[in-house]
Amino acid sequence: MTDSPWWHPDRHADRRPALLARARLQSAIRRWLDQEGFLEVDPAALQVSPGNETHLHAFATTAIGNDGEPRQMYLHTSPEFAMKKLLAAGETRIAAFSHVWRNRERGARHSPEFTMMEWYRVGQDYTVLMDDCAALMRMAAEAAGTCLFRHRDRTCDPFAVPERLSVADAFARAGVDLLATVTPQGTDREALAAMSPVRVAADDTWSDIFSRILSEKVEPTLGLDRPTILDRYPVAEAALARPADDPRVAERFELYACGVELANGFGELTDPIEQRRRFLAEMDEKARLYGERYPLDEDLLAALKIMPPSSGIALGFDRLVMLATGAPDVDTVMWTPVG
């Protein structure tokens, strides 16, 4: 029945156990959020800016006002901007299950529309989010009735204490002295190219080389046997995170299991001047690579002026269910996959 549409009764019967596990997990997470004092919010998906990261691609639409005038808007790639405005408004512990949209993304781990779980803690260090991640992985395993996460030929024990590994140490395992190519003022493309263990094209930027090393040499080794928390990204790769004690790196981490990225957490940047500078740099790079740029959310930049110190994280809910159920792809664990 693999060639049948997802709504065919026989195909649905095959998928239904994973979908029921998804429902149990979502219920368990909501109970945990309530116990932790979170307020579940429902951010609007239609926004003036979909996000300002170079490689994120949005779905654009046209809103027609009462005056009949068209206005370009976007489906959000994350509820982040809206949720940060709620933090500025006075909320202190919020969470959301949001449908989000990302263009140019389709595959076993990607869908153009998917569910993101995002949550924020005001006044708490971003390392608390690492503990949250460990708790959510245990919940996912229990909801699926399993002791192991699985993806293809890889397994991971979701009950094991996660390995915490700096990005610099992960690159060192691949023979790259990453921080030798980074300063608080910028990056050294030639230095990284000289020690790169992967192919480098003449027009590759430092960021291009970094991303290729990460995807080809680092990520496949992460979250095997036990989860990995990849911590302290270079500032150039953390546009929304505040600098760490070493100004070359930022308070950003990603959670991995079975070589799959599950979550992306930050100590949130609240300096609107620095945030504007980073957004503009990201959009300049998007224009160079893809010939387009997205508007800045001026309300967000204004809100950052009064947003309190916070930590926040986004988790790919479909991917979490996929690993917990051993499903081959995210479509299998979505109630109604994108056609």
BATORBA-203481 format. One record per residue (C-alpha): x, y, z; residue in three letters. Coordinates in steps of 0.02 Angstrom, whole numbers, plus 32768, in hexadecimal, padded with zeros to 4 digits. Layout:
<drennus>
XYZALA
...
</drennus>
This chain:
<drennus>
800080008000MET
809880737FF9THR
805880BE7F56ASP
7FAD80E67F9FSER
7F8381977FD9PRO
7F9281B88092TRP
7ED481BC80A4TRP
7EBA810C8061HIS
7E7480A380F1PRO
7EFC801F80E4ASP
7F8680A180DFARG
7F3880FE8172HIS
7F2E805D81D6ALA
7FEA804881BFASP
800C80FB81F6ARG
7F8E81028285ARG
7FFC80B98311PRO
807C814382F7ALA
7FF281C682EFLEU
7FA981898393LEU
8057819383E1ALA
8060824683A0ARG
7FBB827083F6ALA
7FF48220849AARG
809782818494LEU
804283278474GLN
7FCE83088507SER
806182D88577ALA
80C183758545ILE
802B83E2856AARG
801D83958618ARG
80D783B58634TRP
80C7846985F7LEU
803984858672ASP
809E843A8701GLN
813184AA86D3GLU
80C4854686D7GLY
80C18568861CPHE
803285C185C5LEU
800B8578851BGLU
7FF48603849BVAL
7FBB860483E6ASP
8024867C837BPRO
7FDD86B882D6ALA
802C8667823EALA
801886FC81C9LEU
80A6877881E7GLN
80F98810819AVAL
81A087B481A0SER
81B786F8819APRO
826186FE81EEGLY
8309874581BAASN
838186B481A7GLU
83DF869E8104THR
83AD85EC80DBHIS
82F885F08116LEU
827D85FD8086HIS
81CC863880A5ALA
8121862A8053PHE
80E486D68020ALA
802F870A800CTHR
7FCD87A97FEBTHR
7F5787F4806BALA
7ED188698027ILE
7EA088F380A0GLY
7DF4894180B6ASN
7E2F89CA8041ASP
7E5089487FBAGLY
7F0C89657FBFGLU
7F7E88CB7FB7PRO
800388AC803BARG
808488228032GLN
808A87B480CCMET
80D6870C80F7TYR
80AE8669814FLEU
8127866181E0HIS
81BB85EB81E0THR
81B485ED829ESER
8143863C8322PRO
81DE868B836FGLU
81C087428345PHE
810D87408385ALA
813D86E38424MET
81C9875D844CLYS
814B87EB8441LYS
80E4878E84C4LEU
817E87878534LEU
81918843851EALA
80D88854854BALA
80F7880085F2GLY
80E0874585DBGLU
816986E28631THR
8156862C8602ARG
80FE8604855DILE
80F4857484E2ALA
80A1854F843CALA
808084C283C3PHE
80828521831FSER
806F84EF826AHIS
80FE8542820CVAL
812B854C8154TRP
81D4854180FFARG
81EA85438044ASN
826E84DF7FE4ARG
826784578069GLU
822583A98043ARG
826E83008072GLY
826F827780F6ALA
829482F6817FARG
823F838E8132HIS
819183C38102SER
815D846D80BDPRO
80DF8476814CGLU
8107842981F5PHE
80E8843B82AFTHR
8164849A8319MET
815F849883D6MET
81AB8538841AGLU
81BE857184CETRP
820D85FF8530TYR
8248861885E3ARG
826286CA8621VAL
82F286E3869AGLY
833986348686GLN
83DD85FC8638ASP
83D785A48591TYR
8421850885E1THR
837884EA8634VAL
833484C98585LEU
83AF84398577MET
835A83E7860DASP
82B2840785BAASP
82EE83AB851ECYS
832383148583ALA
8277830E85D4ALA
821D831A852CLEU
8282828C84E1MET
8253821C8573ARG
819C824D855BMET
81A6822384A3ALA
81EE817684C5ALA
816981528547GLU
80DD818C84D3ALA
811E8119844AALA
813E808884C2GLY
81F4807A8492THR
82A0807B84E2CYS
82FC80B68446LEU
82EC813D83C4PHE
830B80FC8314ARG
8333814B826CHIS
836E80DC81DEARG
840080788225ASP
841E80EB82BAARG
83DE80DE836CTHR
83E1814F8404CYS
83B1813284BAASP
833981C184E7PRO
8349819985A0PHE
840781B085A1ALA
8455825185E2VAL
847A82BA8547PRO
852D82DA8512GLU
855283958515ARG
85D183C1848FLEU
860D846A8455SER
860A848E839AVAL
86C584AF83A3ALA
86E7840483F1ASP
867583AF8372ALA
86D6840182E3PHE
877A83CF8336ALA
8745831A8323ARG
8740833C8268ALA
87ED838A826DGLY
87B484408269VAL
87ED84C682E5ASP
874E852A82CFLEU
876D85B5834CLEU
881285DD82F6ALA
87A6861C8266THR
8732868682D2VAL
8749872E8328THR
86C9879C8380PRO
86D0880B82E6GLN
86B887878260GLY
86F586E8820ETHR
878D86B281A8ASP
87518658810CARG
87FE862B80CDGLU
883385DE8172ALA
879A856E8177LEU
87AD853E80C0ALA
8862850C80DEALA
8835848C8163MET
878D8454811DSER
87748397810EPRO
86EB83B1808CVAL
86E683F97FDDARG
86F684B77FD4VAL
86BD851A7F3DALA
871085BC7F0BALA
867486227F31ASP
864D85CE7FD9ASP
86428644806DTHR
867D8618811DTRP
85C885EE8146SER
85B9857B80AFASP
8653851B80E3ILE
861A85138198PHE
857084CE8166SER
85BB844B80F3ARG
8633840C8179ILE
85A5840981F6LEU
852F83A78186SER
85AE832E813CGLU
862A830F81C9LYS
85D98340826DVAL
851D8323826CGLU
8524826A8238PRO
858A824782D6THR
8512829D834FLEU
848C824C83BBGLY
84C9819B83A1LEU
84A7812A8437ASP
847A81C3849FARG
843982728475PRO
84B582FD844FTHR
84A483B4847BILE
851284158402LEU
853784B7845DASP
858B85608444ARG
85798588838BTYR
85E7860F833EPRO
859086B88347VAL
858A86BD8289ALA
851886238290GLU
84A78662831CALA
844C86FC82DEALA
83CA86FA836ALEU
843886C783FEALA
849987308479ARG
8557871F8484PRO
859E86A48502ALA
862E86C4857BASP
86A386A984E6ASP
866A8733846DPRO
869486C683D7ARG
8604865183FFVAL
854E8664842FALA
84D1861484A6GLU
848785A28422ARG
847484E68427PHE
8423845F83BDGLU
83E183B783F8LEU
840A831B8391TYR
83D082678396ALA
83FB81E28314CYS
8459826882B1GLY
83B882CD82A1VAL
83A8837F82DFGLU
8311838E8351LEU
831A843783A6ALA
837084E1839FASN
838185448441GLY
83C385F0846EPHE
83EE866884F6GLY
838986EF849FGLU
83D8878C8459LEU
837B88268499THR
83E988B18453ASP
837F88FE83C7PRO
841289588377ILE
847A88BB836BGLU
83E388568334GLN
83BF88D182A7ARG
847488C8826FARG
846E880B826AARG
83C88805820FPHE
8407887D818ALEU
84A588158174ALA
843B87788160GLU
83CC87CD80E0MET
8462880F807FASP
84A1875C8073GLU
83F4871D803FLYS
83EF87A07FB6ALA
849B876A7F7AARG
847086B17F77LEU
83B886AE7F4ATYR
8390875B7F04GLY
830C87847F87GLU
82FE87CD8035ARG
827687D480B9TYR
823E886F8117PRO
8272888981CBLEU
81ED887F8251ASP
81FC892C829CGLU
818288FF8326ASP
81F68873835CLEU
828D88E88361LEU
8228896383C9ALA
81EF88D8843EALA
82A3889E845CLEU
82C3894384B5LYS
8254890B8545ILE
825E884D8533MET
82AA880285D2PRO
833E878985CFPRO
82F886E48593SER
8321863B854BSER
82BD85EC84BEGLY
82BA85518452ILE
8263850683BBALA
824D844A83A7LEU
821583ED830CGLY
8182838D8354PHE
816A831D82BBASP
822182EA82BEARG
821482BE8377LEU
8180824C8353VAL
81D9820482BBMET
826F81CE8324LEU
8206818D83B5ALA
819B81218342THR
822780ED82CCGLY
81C481348239ALA
822381458195PRO
81F581FB817AASP
8193828C81C3VAL
81018274814CASP
80DB81CE81A1THR
80BB82258248VAL
805482B78205MET
7F9882A6820DTRP
7F8382F38160THR
802982FF8102PRO
8041838A8084VAL
8011834A7FD7GLY
</drennus>
